[in-house]
Structure formats: C-alpha cells, structure tokens
C-alpha cells in the first residue's frame, strides 16, 4: 500500500468520524431534548418533580421513606414499601436485594460479640428473605392493628424452618428423624423453639457454630391464614428499590392509623385515597396502585396535623 492510498483511507475514516460525531453526539441529543420540552412531556423529562410552595419535595417516579430520624414510621403518613436501594430509595444505588424464594435460612450472629455490645449485623448476622418478610409483617401488623402472621413464620417474626436429621430414603427424604433443630432461632436469642415436637422428636434451638446442613431443610407452614392481612408489597422490596407506589390493599390497612393521628374520619382519608389511586395502564397493564408521596401531600394540604 502506497502513502497516497494510506492518506486517502485515513482521511475518509476521519470524515466519517466527524460526521457521525455531529449526528449522534450533537444533533440527535438536541432533537431528543427539543422533543422532551414539548407541552405534556416537559414535566416527565425534568424528573416529574413535585414542589410545594416552590420547594421540591420529591418525584412522583421515585419513592421515599416517611420515617423519623431513627427510622420509625411517622404515624400521620402512609408508609411506602421496603427498599433495597442503598439506605432506602437511593437513586444512585438502585437495586434489588437479590434474595430469592429459596433463601429461608438465616446466618447467625456470634453470641459472644452480641453480648459484648456488638450490633448483630456486625457480628455476622444476615437475615434470610423469609425472616425479613416475617419480621416486617409482624411489625406492620402491630403498627396497623391487624394480624401480622404469615405462613412459614414463627410468632416472634423469623422463618419457621427446621433441620430434620436422620436416615433418608432413596428420594432424600428423612424417614425417621433422630434430631430436629429450629434453624432461625438461636439458643442465645430464644427461650424455646416455635415448635415443641416434630414427628415425635423434641425440637432444639440452634447452637452457634454447629453445622446443620446434614439435615433436611423443612419449612413449617403453621396456622397462619392463607391470605395474610399484610399484603406482599408491604413486606418485599421492588426490583429497582425505587417504586413510588403501593397496592390499594396496603394503603387500606393504613387508613385507620392515619385518620386517628390526624383527627379525621376514616371515610375522609378513604376519599383522598380514592383520588390518588391509579387503575391499570390502558385498562389491562399492571395493577392498580397508590402514589404514596402524592397521597401524603394531599393529606397535608387538606387535613394538616394539628400540633
């Protein structure tokens, strides 16, 4: 290849680079920006920011927590669903918990460290998805005055899971238990396991440092109703961790608390709830939903908390 051909090829490549840079790096972004400024689109393009008295208070597209400095729910407000994004609803850390339905066994904390004052999370404790769901359901039940029990949960809010040890059949099922351990109830944290006897064998609490993986992992359904009073979205985070909406069912169990705190009737709260409930998109996509921020702002505007 001679020098003149080499120069022509590089000059053609450089011209293509310049043209594509102008088209994709300048013209296209400007066209998209201009379209986004059209009436009806500009609000969404700017992040769907909601302002009160000219001050931004949040976005209708990103959820937020309504808690005090200690993380306790503010009783005058409807509560959002849990969030796994950073410390909660952090747009820069949007993510799911990555915990699945088979995550049912907790990682215990070192009781010696806990006794010395170390936070359980810093002493190795990691709650399973099942225990997270159980503990949240119990807490919400207490807050809202409803039954917080759920299938496969103990009365103290952890996953009701046993390690059943004994000889097994060809399919891997224990045929005659010789030892049974409540995996999510460490001896240092509980007075007695949630179940006294399992198939004729006394149930033990779990001892830190012992390996129970030799046993068959058996979740126990318990006597909780098949349809819990606390809805699923109240105890699980969304895939993004930023969902601004809750289900009408979760909103409905919060009506009594909000009405009592604000000194108004439940019907008055339900009227505002109905005004801030959205149906399925196009009549068939998704589920009905309630935007928590919009509902709480409507409450503050119409029924402010009396100090």
Buried (B, 14 or more C-beta within 10 A) or exposed (E): EEEEEEEEEEEEEEEEEEEEEEEEEEEEEEEEEEEEEEEEEEEEEEBEEBEEEEEEBBBBBBBBBBBEEEEEBBBBBBBBBBBBBEEBBBBEBBBBBEBEEEBBBBEBBBBEBBEEEBEBEEBBBBBBBBBBBBBBBBBBBEBBEBBBBBBBBBEBBBBBBBBBBBEBEEEEEBEEBEBBBBBBBBBBBBEEBBBEEBEEBEBBBBEBEEEBEEBBBBBBEBEBEEEBBBBBBBBBBBEBBBBBBBBBBBBBBBBBBBBBBBEBEBEBBBEBBEEBBBEEEEEEEEEEBBBBBBBBBBBBEBBEEEE
